[in-house]
Amino acid sequence: MDAWATGPAVLSEDSAFSRRPKDRVVNKELTSRQANQYHKSMMDKYDKLHKSEHKIESLWDREKNTMKLKISRSIKITLGLQHLFSTKSL
């Protein structure tokens, strides 16, 4: 079962899949190929499920053989002029 099917609840503080708009860092021991697949799957999940701008950075540590992902997410809200000036002036 996909983690996104559980609803809007936050899975855990460390989870990269957390729905809180904060940066998350995930440490995994992966091979280079696994790291690329993991990065791609993260990008795909965000592209499909969020109408927000997001930035996923991956840092590969060759000595420790680990990958660190940093996910930054910002939601843009755009209002038309009719919404900004729809209230009546006194």
C-alpha positions in Angstrom: 0.0 0.0 0.0 1.3 3.4 -0.9 2.1 5.8 2.0 0.1 8.6 0.3 -3.2 6.5 0.6 -3.3 7.0 4.3 -4.6 10.5 4.2 -3.3 13.9 5.3 -1.8 12.7 8.6 1.9 13.2 9.2 3.7 9.9 9.1 6.6 10.8 11.3 8.9 13.7 12.1 11.8 12.1 10.0 9.6 11.1 7.1 10.4 12.6 3.7 6.7 11.9 2.9 5.5 14.2 5.7 2.9 16.7 4.5 4.3 19.5 6.6 5.9 22.2 4.4 9.3 22.0 6.1 12.6 20.7 4.8 13.2 17.0 5.5 16.4 15.1 5.3 16.5 11.3 4.6 19.6 9.2 5.2 19.6 5.9 3.4 22.4 3.5 2.5 22.0 2.9 -1.2 24.0 2.0 -4.2 24.3 4.7 -6.9 21.6 3.0 -9.0 19.3 2.7 -6.1 19.9 6.3 -5.2 18.9 7.5 -8.7 15.8 5.3 -8.6 14.8 6.6 -5.2 15.4 10.2 -6.3 13.3 9.7 -9.4 10.4 8.1 -7.4 10.4 11.0 -5.0 10.2 13.5 -7.9 7.4 11.5 -9.5 5.3 11.3 -6.2 5.6 15.1 -5.7 4.8 15.8 -9.4 1.7 13.7 -9.3 0.3 14.6 -5.8 1.2 18.2 -5.1 0.3 21.4 -6.9 3.2 23.2 -5.4 6.7 24.2 -6.3 9.2 21.8 -4.8 12.9 21.3 -4.9 14.6 18.0 -4.2 18.3 18.0 -3.8 20.3 14.8 -3.4 23.8 14.7 -2.0 25.8 11.5 -2.5 28.5 10.8 0.1 30.9 8.3 -1.6 32.9 7.6 1.6 30.0 6.6 3.7 28.0 5.3 0.7 24.9 7.2 1.7 22.6 9.6 0.0 21.0 12.6 1.7 17.8 14.1 0.2 16.6 17.6 1.1 13.1 18.3 0.1 12.0 22.0 0.1 8.4 22.7 -0.7 6.6 26.1 -1.1 3.0 26.5 -2.1 2.1 29.4 -4.3 -1.2 31.1 -4.0 -2.3 33.4 -6.8 -5.4 35.5 -6.6 -6.9 37.4 -9.4 -7.6 41.2 -9.1 -11.3 40.6 -8.7 -10.6 38.6 -5.5 -8.3 41.3 -4.1 -10.8 44.1 -4.7 -14.1 42.3 -4.1 -14.9 43.9 -0.8 -17.0 47.1 -0.7 -15.3 50.3 0.5 -16.9 52.2 3.4 
